[in-house]
Amino acid sequence: MKQRIGVIYSTVDGQTRKICEELICILDKKQIKAELYSIDTFKSDPAEFDTLIIGASVRYGKHRMSVKNFIVNNKQALKQINTAFFSVNLVARKNDKNTPETNPYLIKFFKTIDWAPDLLDVFAGKLDYKSYPFIDRIMIRLIMRITNGPTKSDNAIEYTDWSRVKDFGDKILEINKKTILKE
């Protein structure tokens, strides 16, 4: 039986979408097709999917409200299918904050909703001062100063650990395989 997999992203600067696109490539290499959606334009019923992957970025310490609303509004459907969730934030660049158990933004987010995905992870994002609007650039520099991060860079700094993204994709393949075997 053919599996239907959806990949939904919420991004501010594009790194979460880039990670979602990589996950789709990982699935595609195993001849598993997945459909990519922005959370802002997703109109389907999650129950139409066998597996739903949600990727959400953090800005100023919070996931976007559309992510929380989506999960809260679709909680029953999400409980009926395979689900994976990952957060993308710059705090995850630190070794002591790059797991679901240690990332403060992910921990705080899941305390606000009554839902637990089958898979959960967190990935570091990308820092690109040149691409930010003026106010964001100032605010992010301030945050970086407080957290001992780089406050000046002419080039983008990509902190995403792509091998961890691949491992996450492999875990998604495993839960998907278990569903196929049940049918």
Order of alpha helices (4+ residues) and beta strands (2+ residues): beta-alpha-beta-beta-beta-alpha-alpha-beta-alpha-beta-beta-alpha-beta-alpha
